[in-house]
Amino acid sequence: MKNYGEAFRYFRKLNGYSLEYAAADSISKSQLSRFERGENEISLSTFFE
């Protein structure tokens, strides 16, 4: 895996979570998708808001 986004996607899919579920109320689906593709970064604090 090249970045954290790829690892996140791998474990998200491994556990059967949809993009919508993983994004929840913290971030938008499109922002999470861009993170998984390595197009942007997301701070850990964003996930725990």
Secondary structure, DSSP 8 states (H G I E B T S, - for coil): --SHHHHHHHHHHHTT--HHHHHTTTS-HHHHHHHHTTSS---HHHHT-
